[in-house]
Amino acid sequence: MKIKARIKTIYSEGSEKARADIILDDVFVIHGVKLIDGGKGPFILLPGEDRKNHEGNRKRYEYAHPLNAETRKAFLEAVLDAYEQTNGENLSGPAI
């Protein structure tokens, strides 16, 4: 699968560093991917919402998501590469 990312917005303050689109095989796009600089390193949040689960605890539900860690890592790497090409700071780190 060919994965590309396109940075749409860069933020200078806070833990959210950018918003991006992920393009899959030049035929499918995921808009509104958030690049977050977390305490354990950078990670992405795919579009979704926070809801209460059946126990009443708040939980994040992504509308669409990869089915394995390798694909999520490839998404993150594509977004990080695009972010760094837009002169964003280097966020490479251990988190996925």
N, C-alpha and C positions, 0 to 999 in steps of 0.2 A: 504494500500500500504506500502510495506517495503522500506524504504529509507536509503541508506548507502552512505557515502562519503569517498573518498580516496584522501589524500593530495599528490600532485605531486611535487610542488615547493613551498618553503617558501622564502619570500623576507624580508630583514632586514631593508630596507629603503623605504620611501614613504608610501602612503596610501594603496597601494595594498599589502596585507599581505601574500596571498597564491593563488595558482591555484589548483583546485581540480577537481575530476570526481565525479559525482553523479550517483549512481547505483539504479535503480528502480526494485524491485521484482526480483533481480538477473537475469533479462532478457533484460534490456535496460540501456544504459549508456549515460550520457551527459558529454562530455569532455570539458575542458577549462573554468570551472566556476571560476570566480574571486571573492575572498573574499576581501572586501574593508573596511577599518576602516574609516568611514565617521564622519563628525562633530556631527551628531546626533546618532552615534552608528554604529555597523557593518551592512553591507548588502552584497548581492551577485549580481553579474552581470552574467547573462547567456550569452552564445555565441550569438553574434549579430554584428551589424554594426551601425555606425552613418551615417545618410543620411539627405539630405534636404527634408523637406516636401513640400506640394504644395504651401505653403506661403514663401518658401525659408529659413525657419528656420531649424537649425540642430536638429535632434531628434534621439534617440537611438531606434533601432528596434531589438528585440531579435528574433532569428531564431525559437526557441521553448520556451514556457513559461507556467507556471502554470495558470490555469483559475480562481484561487481564492487565497485570502490572506492566508488561512490556509495552503495550499500546499507550497506556497513560504516560509512561516515561518518554515515549517517542513524541507524544503531544507536548509535554513539558519542554523537551529539548528543542522542538520546532519553535515554540513561543519564546524561549530564552534566546535562541539564535536571532530571531527577528527583533527582539527587544534590544539586544546588544548592537545590532546593525543600525538601529535608530539612535545610536549614541547613548543608550540607557546604560546605567551602571552594570557592572558584572555581578550577577546574582547567583552564579553557579555555587552549588552546595549539595549536601547529602540528601535533602528531603525529596520526596516524589509526590 
